[in-house]
Amino acid sequence: MKFYITILAILLCFILVACGGSKPEKDDSMPDEKFSPEELPNEFLEGNFETIYNQTSESFQDMVSFEEFEELGKDFNQGLNEFVLASTMPFQNVTEYQWISVEGDKGIQGHFADDFTIEGLRLTPVISNLESDNIYTEVTYQMPMKGEWFTFWGGTNELVNYHYATENQRYAYDLVIEKDGSTFEGDHKNNESYYAFGEDVLAPADGTVVSVENDIKDNTPTVETNAKEPLGNHVILEHDHHEYSVIAHLQQGSLKVNEGDQVRAGDLLGFVGNSGNSSEPHIHFHVVDGPEWEEATSIRIKLENGKDPIRGETVNGFE
């Protein structure tokens, strides 16, 4: 799961090495007005790179020269005609906007402060519009938690769901609890500061437990992850139609089920943790077509009420 600080560190998906270079001279005769976030795609398509660059933050300009930015912008614009808004998400004192080209092959991600300063910008190739997007699970699932949560990753392109590039997790969701634009209060290095930590994780549908892990330590948030054991503490359930749900990153020692147990939708599986390849407490949930999840294919999840939440949207679990 990649969070805001990581996104800002990337800045542009085309690899950039800041080599110095100049900043465009500001014309003091021009009014000091900023374009709105909604206007960013048109500014790109019209080649107004100086206007865009002048609206970026000083830290952005320290990392990327105007010459580099202009060259990347011109290259990025080739073959583009129009962008459509994919998602918006207020998060950590900025608002994230994401647009995807009508061709579905390129995306823009911008992070705007309240005064419209561009704090982060990402131009990226995008994988989207695969045939598998139209194939849903036979089983109808519920999100594996209680109440209203926030979709941090989810959807059918790489802009809104970074899992999408990987076949075995393509339609995964990462779910957090957010309050006032943040997922925690207090020390960001303590798991207990996160609203999701310790919350109930529930079975998303009736099934049989086929795999569990309960002994992996929780990571220190924003400091470490465990890529060697990517799921961390987890439960894999077998459902009808040879479908298997994967619920990952549970709290160490919190699992309430064992292999072979039969569970009903809504039964307690364990508690939210921060184990495995996770940088803060959250629930990871996806469905695949086989019990060996790393070798299986992800299936788009049919949720109750026909919901298809994407990044930035709230979603409800069990009542």
Buried (B, 14 or more C-beta within 10 A) or exposed (E): BEBBEEBBEBBBBBEBEEEEEEBBEEEEEEEEEBBEBEBBBEBBBEEBBBBBBBBBBEEBBEBBBBBBBBEBBEEBBEEBEEBEEBBBBEBBEBBBBBBBBEBBBBBBBBBBEEEBBBBBBBBBEBBBEBEBBEEBBEBBBBBBBBEEBBBBBBBBBBBBBBBBEEBBBBBBBBBBBBEEEBBBEEEBEEBEBBBBBBBBBBBBBBBBBBBBBBEBBBBBBBEEBBEEBBBBBBBBBBBEEEBBBBBBBBBBBBBBBEEEBEBEBBBBBBBBBBBBBBBBBBBBBBBBBBBEBEEBBBBBBBBBEEBBBBBBBEBBBBE
